[in-house]
Each structure stands twice: as C-alpha cells, then as structure tokens.
C-alpha cells in the first residue's frame, strides 16, 4: 500500500488495474474482449418526458466501454456500487447521444433518455469522443450489400 493524498492506495499500476477490471467484467460477461476506456466515477439520471424533469437513478460507479467478441460488439457497463444491478447499454443500433460536460445525455433503443454525470469532466469528453469514433466507424455499415444495377 502507498499513501496518496492521505489515503492508502493499493500498489497497482495502470496495466494491472486494467487486467483486474477486465477479469471482473469477464465474470459478468464472458464475451468482453477488451476495455476501450474507463471513467472512474459516474452517476446516472433518467429523464421523465411526461414530467419534463430529471431524477437520479440507483446507478453509480465505474463506467467501462468494452469491445466484445460477440454481438453486440460494443457496450458500456457501469459496475454499480449502489446495488447488485450493473447497467449495460449497447452502443450500436438505435443509440443517440449528446455531450454537455460534465454530462453525457443519451437515448437508448428503448427510447429512454438518460444522463451520465462524470466526476471528472475530462473523462466525459474522452468517453464522448470514443462513442463518436465507434458510431462513425460502425453505424454507417450498410445493412445489405450494395448490388450494382445491370443495364
């Protein structure tokens, strides 16, 4: 253990921490292949369209954007510290988001509007940039092969 800012911290370098996190995630989902990015602490909010207001969900903890070796290929997972229900969302398909640092707002395929508050604003920007790269690279794939017209 080492001391950092008056707190006892385990002596884990970044790579060891990533390997440990990957092991934990693979226990939950054996198809997780790689952690693409991590945000140390996030809190979730849901938007009630009828009441036009935000309310805090019972979800907070570390957020991991992961690549999987099965469909869906990309997800984000929040290891929930508030209860045993971890939050999992698919990134491809009908997923839309916008960034209002330190919040990342998104609509999932179920049409739920949620907000993710990031303790670290830089992590919010980094996660949004990764979402953008994934969606730009994979969402534009045509659903069926393009067949040239024969004339």
WOQUI-V823144 format. One line per field, one symbol per residue. ss: DSSP state (a for helix, b for strand, c for the rest). psi: psi as a letter, one per 20 degrees, with the letter a starting at -180 (. if undefined). burial: + if it has 24 or more other ideal C-beta (glycine too) atoms within 12 Angstrom, else -. A space follows every 10 residues. Layout:
ss: ???
psi: ???
burial: ???
//
This chain:
ss: cbbbccbbbc cccaaaaaaa aaaaaaaacc cbbbbbbbbb bbbbbbbbcc ccbbbbbbbb bbbbbbbbcc cccbbbbbbb ccccccbbbb cccccbbbbb ccbbbbbccc ccbbbbbbcc aaaaaaaaaa aaaaaaaacc cccccccccc c
psi: qrppkjqpqq mprggggggg gggghhhgoi iphqphqqpg pqqqqqpohg ilqqqprloq bppppqpqkr qqhprqponp ihaioqpppq hrcmpqrqpm pkqoqqprhj jppqppppho hhhggggghg gggghhhhij pqhqqppqqp .
burial: ---------- ---------- ++--+--++- -+--++++++ +++++++--- ------+-++ ++++++++-- -+++++++++ -----+++++ ++--+-+-+- -+++++-+-- --++++++-- --++-+++-+ +--++----- ---------- -
//
